[in-house]
Amino acid sequence: MSEEPGKQQAIGGGPEGSGNGAAPDRSHGKLKISASLKPRDLMQEPRLLHGAFETRVVTLFPDAFPGTLGLSLTGKALEMGRWRLETFDLRQFGEGRHRNVDDTPAGGGAGMVLRADVTHRALSAAMEGVRASRATWPLIYLSPRGRPFDQSMARRFAAGEGMTLLCGRFEGVDQRLLDHWQIEEVSLGDFVMTGGEIAAQAVLDATLRLLPGVLGNAESAVEESFSDGLLEHSQYTRPAEWQGLEIPPVLMSGNHREIAKWRQAQSEEITAARRPDLWDAFRKRKGC
């Protein structure tokens, strides 16, 4: 069966199993079965666990995915069918013989702008079959003028059913497209990149690792940086002495109460020194 124009083969879903020994979550141990009006080769289609998180990416460079998302814990989760990835090649929705996707900026200026009509066709394909609300299936455009991405946003995304990401190129995308689709703009920070692919992978990685069963130890997501508004405390491991430097004695004491106090103090000290914005917000929450 040939693929529909512009749509890449979906990635994800091997036989169910856990590479970290964790028991499947309530709804994450059963295969998901979905109806479709289009004929499908069910023998070739990857298996997807019920309740799995679905991601769809519109990009000029579909070969950039899954990239690093196909490695380590997120890669294992992809193979297990805990999440699914589909890429949509923007070029395949382009105009004319050469599949043009951009044009010069209205009013003049340097660079090129992604066309609204072309990008609309790609997004229509990428959002096909999505019946969830934007609250549980956000539509994201990676943009330096968007709201800064943070851990709370990652938690919001991970709590949903899936997400669609639009990777920009050149000078951006026609504003009419963003307005028509009411797209949420998200930024990785105050800098400019050549395209949204790397930013999309960063957003997906931060989101996917919060899904049930992706991390080997669920406590890892609780004790890390930003989980309580503070930066993470310093970490140590063997050997006990290295280059004349020793592990802080409290960490070797076995006194878990004192270890917790030390780690909290470390987090506060590091946050106050390196991120005064986070430190001020933390103190306000605590009523200090």
ZIMOCOR-V599464 format. One record per pair of residues at least 24 apart in sequence whose ideal C-beta (glycine too) atoms are under 7 Angstrom apart, sorted by the first residue. I is the first residue (numbers start at 1). GAP is how many residues later the second one is. Records with the same first field share a line. If there is no record, write none. Layout:
# ZIMOCOR-V599464
I = GAP / GAP
This chain:
# ZIMOCOR-V599464
1 = 38 / 40
5 = 87
6 = 82 / 83 / 86 / 87 / 116 / 119
7 = 81 / 118
8 = 54 / 78 / 79 / 80 / 81
10 = 36 / 74 / 75 / 76
11 = 55 / 67 / 74
12 = 34 / 36 / 66 / 69 / 71 / 72 / 73
13 = 33 / 34 / 35 / 68 / 71
14 = 65 / 66 / 67
16 = 33 / 64 / 65
17 = 63
18 = 195
19 = 57
20 = 196
22 = 191 / 194
24 = 189
25 = 187 / 188
27 = 24
28 = 54 / 184 / 185
46 = 35
47 = 34
48 = 33 / 36
49 = 32 / 33
52 = 29 / 30 / 31 / 32
53 = 30 / 109 / 155 / 158
54 = 30 / 107 / 108
55 = 28 / 29 / 30 / 107 / 108 / 149
56 = 30 / 32 / 70 / 108
57 = 30 / 31 / 108 / 110 / 143
58 = 30 / 32 / 64 / 65 / 68 / 108 / 109
59 = 28 / 31 / 108 / 138
60 = 30 / 31 / 41 / 109
61 = 136
62 = 25 / 27
64 = 133
67 = 134
68 = 133
69 = 132 / 135 / 136
73 = 136 / 141 / 142 / 143
74 = 131 / 134 / 135 / 140
77 = 131 / 136 / 137
82 = 129 / 131 / 132
83 = 125 / 128
88 = 34 / 37 / 38
90 = 28 / 29 / 32
93 = 25 / 28 / 29
94 = 24
102 = 68
105 = 66
111 = 59 / 60
112 = 58 / 59
113 = 57 / 58 / 59 / 60 / 61
114 = 54 / 55 / 56 / 58 / 59 / 60
115 = 59
116 = 58 / 60 / 61
119 = 54 / 58
120 = 57
123 = 43 / 58
126 = 38
127 = 37
132 = 29
136 = 24 / 25
137 = 24 / 25 / 26
138 = 25 / 46
139 = 25 / 42 / 44 / 45
140 = 24 / 25 / 26 / 44 / 46
141 = 25 / 27 / 32 / 37 / 42 / 44
142 = 25 / 26 / 44 / 54 / 57 / 58
143 = 25 / 29 / 42 / 44
144 = 43 / 47 / 48
145 = 40 / 42
146 = 39 / 40 / 41
147 = 38 / 39 / 40
148 = 39 / 41
149 = 37 / 38 / 39 / 54
151 = 75
154 = 52 / 53 / 56
155 = 55
157 = 50
158 = 49 / 52 / 53
165 = 35 / 38
167 = 28 / 29 / 30 / 33
168 = 27 / 28
169 = 26
229 = 49 / 52 / 53 / 56
230 = 37 / 38 / 41 / 48 / 52
231 = 36 / 39 / 40 / 43 / 44
232 = 35
233 = 30 / 33 / 34
234 = 32
